[in-house]
Amino acid sequence: MNKLVLYLFFIVFASSCVTKNIAEVAFSVSPVNAKELIERVNSSNRPSEHLALKGMVSLMIEKDNEVSLGISIRVRKDSLIWASVTAPFGIELFRAVITMDSIYYINRTNKTYFIKPITNISEILKTDIAFKEIQEIVTATPKIEKKEYSLNKTDDDFLLTTQDYMYTVSNFYRIRKGVLIEEGNSLIYTYSNFSFENDFPEQLEIIVKSSFQNAFNIKLNYSKVVFDKQQQTPFKIPSSYVVAE
């Protein structure tokens, strides 16, 4: 599994978590322009203090080359993102933690590890991305970049478009799809299967296209979501492990 794939596991570690304290928004009154829609989306979607997710992740690197694994994610707002990827029967393959400034990673299969600055993700993806932006994608609460957009309305969604960004927004001001393009590289994320009870997406799909890598996608399906309950995030590098090359 190449390094880009591993970093993208970090970025897409989830697809749920809607704040329980959503600001009051007049859902019955449509926004009059793109600026008002952006303000409603950005103020209505905020991550919970704690989030725990469990489910399956399917990764397709090339056509007809798909791998499905178990995944568990725990998020502590503005602090860290912890994740464990497992094979069948619960055998852990990888464990990772992203903090505000660093990435910590353990590979159980070959007994290696690394600790790198979070800026390394930007170097691999060829686009600037910070911890807060990763957290927003992970918790399904991404913010809309403030730019000059064209606004269109369909029966179910709002469409915001500009040269390098495109967002599909539901009538309840949840982002269903985001498209970001930068210097020939693109990141597309799509949230679906929103729960009627909790209004969170049970599925997230990420498609990455790069001039330096083959296009591939990641799909995450969650069977369990727990809000606002503090979780343990253990991470210890065994003394026998060596630094990954």
C-alpha positions as CSV (number, residue, x, y, z in Angstrom):
1,M,0.0,0.0,0.0
2,N,1.7,3.2,-1.1
3,K,2.2,6.3,1.1
4,L,-0.5,8.4,-0.6
5,V,-3.1,5.7,0.2
6,L,-2.0,5.7,3.9
7,Y,-2.3,9.5,4.1
8,L,-5.7,9.4,2.5
9,F,-6.8,6.9,5.1
10,F,-6.0,9.6,7.6
11,I,-8.0,12.2,5.8
12,V,-11.1,10.2,5.3
13,F,-11.4,8.6,8.8
14,A,-15.0,9.2,9.1
15,S,-18.1,10.5,7.8
16,S,-20.4,11.4,10.6
17,C,-20.8,13.8,13.6
18,V,-23.3,16.5,13.4
19,T,-23.3,19.0,16.2
20,K,-26.1,18.6,18.8
21,N,-26.2,22.4,19.3
22,I,-27.0,23.6,15.8
23,A,-27.5,27.4,15.5
24,E,-31.1,28.4,14.8
25,V,-31.6,28.7,11.1
26,A,-34.8,29.6,9.2
27,F,-34.9,26.4,7.0
28,S,-38.3,27.4,5.5
29,V,-36.8,30.6,4.0
30,S,-34.4,30.1,1.2
31,P,-31.2,32.2,1.2
32,V,-31.3,35.1,-1.2
33,N,-27.7,34.8,-2.4
34,A,-24.6,32.6,-2.2
35,K,-23.1,34.6,0.7
36,E,-26.2,34.0,2.8
37,L,-26.2,30.3,2.0
38,I,-22.5,30.0,2.9
39,E,-23.1,31.7,6.3
40,R,-26.0,29.3,7.0
41,V,-23.9,26.2,6.2
42,N,-20.8,27.3,8.0
43,S,-22.7,28.4,11.2
44,S,-25.0,25.3,11.2
45,N,-22.4,22.6,11.0
46,R,-19.9,22.2,13.8
47,P,-18.2,19.1,15.1
48,S,-19.1,17.5,18.5
49,E,-16.5,17.6,21.3
50,H,-16.1,13.8,20.9
51,L,-17.0,11.3,18.2
52,A,-16.6,7.6,17.9
53,L,-17.2,5.7,14.6
54,K,-17.0,2.0,13.6
55,G,-17.6,0.4,10.3
56,M,-15.9,-0.7,7.0
57,V,-13.7,1.0,4.6
58,S,-13.3,0.0,1.0
59,L,-10.3,1.2,-1.0
60,M,-9.9,1.0,-4.7
61,I,-6.5,2.0,-6.0
62,E,-6.8,0.8,-9.5
63,K,-9.7,-0.7,-11.5
64,D,-10.7,-4.1,-10.2
65,N,-8.3,-3.8,-7.2
66,E,-10.5,-3.2,-4.2
67,V,-9.6,-3.9,-0.5
68,S,-12.2,-3.9,2.3
69,L,-11.1,-3.5,5.9
70,G,-12.6,-2.7,9.3
71,I,-12.1,0.7,10.7
72,S,-12.6,2.4,14.1
73,I,-12.2,6.2,14.5
74,R,-12.2,8.4,17.5
75,V,-12.1,12.2,17.3
76,R,-11.4,14.7,20.1
77,K,-12.3,18.2,18.8
78,D,-9.4,20.4,18.0
79,S,-7.0,17.9,19.5
80,L,-6.6,14.6,17.7
81,I,-8.0,12.0,15.3
82,W,-7.2,8.4,16.2
83,A,-7.9,5.5,13.9
84,S,-7.4,1.7,13.8
85,V,-7.6,-0.4,10.6
86,T,-8.3,-4.1,11.0
87,A,-8.3,-7.2,8.9
88,P,-11.0,-9.9,9.3
89,F,-11.3,-11.4,12.8
90,G,-10.3,-8.0,14.3
91,I,-6.5,-8.3,13.6
92,E,-5.1,-4.8,13.6
93,L,-3.1,-3.8,10.6
94,F,-2.5,-0.1,11.1
95,R,-2.9,2.5,13.9
96,A,-2.6,6.2,13.4
97,V,-3.0,9.5,15.3
98,I,-3.2,13.0,13.8
99,T,-2.7,16.0,16.1
100,M,-2.6,19.7,15.4
101,D,1.0,19.5,14.2
102,S,2.0,15.8,13.8
103,I,1.2,12.4,12.3
104,Y,1.9,9.2,14.2
105,Y,1.7,5.9,12.4
106,I,2.2,2.2,13.3
107,N,2.2,-0.6,10.7
108,R,1.6,-3.9,12.5
109,T,2.2,-6.0,9.4
110,N,5.9,-5.1,9.1
111,K,6.6,-3.7,12.6
112,T,7.5,-0.2,11.5
113,Y,6.4,3.3,12.5
114,F,6.9,6.9,11.7
115,I,6.3,10.3,13.3
116,K,6.1,13.3,10.9
117,P,4.9,16.9,10.8
118,I,1.4,17.3,9.6
119,T,2.7,19.4,6.7
120,N,3.9,16.1,5.2
121,I,0.2,15.4,4.1
122,S,0.2,18.6,2.1
123,E,3.5,17.6,0.4
124,I,2.0,14.2,-0.6
125,L,-1.4,15.5,-1.7
126,K,0.1,18.6,-3.5
127,T,-2.4,20.8,-1.8
128,D,-2.5,22.8,1.4
129,I,-4.5,21.2,4.2
130,A,-4.4,21.7,7.9
131,F,-5.6,19.7,10.9
132,K,-8.8,21.7,11.1
133,E,-9.7,21.0,7.5
134,I,-9.0,17.3,8.0
135,Q,-11.2,17.3,11.1
136,E,-14.1,19.0,9.2
137,I,-14.0,16.3,6.5
138,V,-13.7,13.5,9.1
139,T,-16.7,14.8,11.1
140,A,-18.8,15.6,8.0
141,T,-18.8,19.3,8.9
142,P,-16.7,20.9,6.1
143,K,-16.8,24.6,5.7
144,I,-17.4,26.3,2.4
145,E,-14.5,28.4,1.2
146,K,-15.5,32.1,0.9
147,K,-15.2,32.9,-2.8
148,E,-17.4,34.4,-5.5
149,Y,-19.9,31.6,-6.4
150,S,-22.7,31.1,-8.8
151,L,-25.8,29.9,-7.0
152,N,-28.4,27.6,-8.5
153,K,-31.4,25.8,-6.9
154,T,-32.8,22.4,-7.7
155,D,-35.8,20.7,-6.1
156,D,-33.7,19.2,-3.3
157,D,-30.3,21.0,-3.3
158,F,-28.4,24.3,-3.7
159,L,-25.5,24.3,-6.1
160,L,-22.5,26.6,-5.5
161,T,-19.9,26.8,-8.3
162,T,-16.7,28.7,-9.0
163,Q,-13.6,27.9,-11.1
164,D,-11.9,25.6,-8.5
165,Y,-14.8,24.7,-6.1
166,M,-18.2,23.2,-6.3
167,Y,-20.6,22.3,-3.5
168,T,-23.9,20.6,-3.4
169,V,-25.9,21.6,-0.3
170,S,-29.2,20.1,1.0
171,N,-32.2,22.2,2.0
172,F,-31.1,21.6,5.6
173,Y,-27.8,23.2,4.9
174,R,-25.7,20.0,5.0
175,I,-23.0,19.6,2.4
176,R,-23.7,16.5,0.3
177,K,-20.8,16.9,-2.1
178,G,-17.6,19.0,-2.4
179,V,-15.2,19.3,-5.3
180,L,-11.9,21.0,-4.9
181,I,-9.5,21.4,-7.8
182,E,-5.9,22.7,-7.4
183,E,-3.1,22.7,-10.0
184,G,-4.5,19.6,-11.8
185,N,-5.2,17.7,-8.6
186,S,-8.8,17.2,-7.4
187,L,-10.5,16.0,-4.2
188,I,-14.1,15.0,-4.4
189,Y,-16.1,14.0,-1.3
190,T,-19.7,12.8,-1.2
191,Y,-21.8,12.2,1.9
192,S,-24.9,10.0,1.7
193,N,-27.4,8.0,3.7
194,F,-28.1,10.7,6.2
195,S,-29.8,9.3,9.3
196,F,-33.3,10.7,9.9
197,E,-32.8,10.4,13.6
198,N,-29.4,12.1,13.9
199,D,-29.0,13.8,10.5
200,F,-25.5,12.3,10.0
201,P,-24.2,10.6,6.8
202,E,-23.6,6.9,7.2
203,Q,-21.5,6.8,4.0
204,L,-18.7,8.8,2.7
205,E,-16.9,8.4,-0.6
206,I,-13.6,10.2,-1.5
207,I,-12.3,10.3,-5.0
208,V,-8.7,11.6,-5.5
209,K,-7.3,12.5,-8.9
210,S,-3.7,13.6,-9.2
211,S,-1.3,14.2,-12.0
212,F,1.3,12.3,-10.0
213,Q,-0.8,9.2,-8.9
214,N,-3.4,6.9,-10.3
215,A,-7.0,7.9,-9.5
216,F,-8.6,5.9,-6.8
217,N,-11.5,6.1,-4.4
218,I,-12.3,5.3,-0.8
219,K,-15.8,4.4,0.6
220,L,-16.6,4.3,4.2
221,N,-19.8,2.8,5.6
222,Y,-20.5,3.2,9.4
223,S,-22.5,0.8,11.4
224,K,-22.0,2.6,14.7
225,V,-21.7,6.3,15.7
226,V,-21.4,7.6,19.2
227,F,-21.5,11.4,20.0
228,D,-20.1,13.3,22.9
229,K,-18.7,10.3,24.8
230,Q,-15.0,10.5,25.7
231,Q,-13.1,7.6,24.3
232,Q,-9.6,6.2,25.0
233,T,-7.0,6.8,22.2
234,P,-4.1,4.5,23.1
235,F,-1.0,4.8,21.0
236,K,2.3,3.2,22.0
237,I,5.2,2.3,19.7
238,P,6.6,-1.1,20.6
239,S,10.4,-1.0,21.3
240,S,11.0,-3.7,18.7
241,Y,9.5,-1.6,15.8
242,V,11.8,0.3,13.4
243,V,11.4,3.6,11.6
244,A,9.7,3.2,8.2
245,E,11.8,4.1,5.2
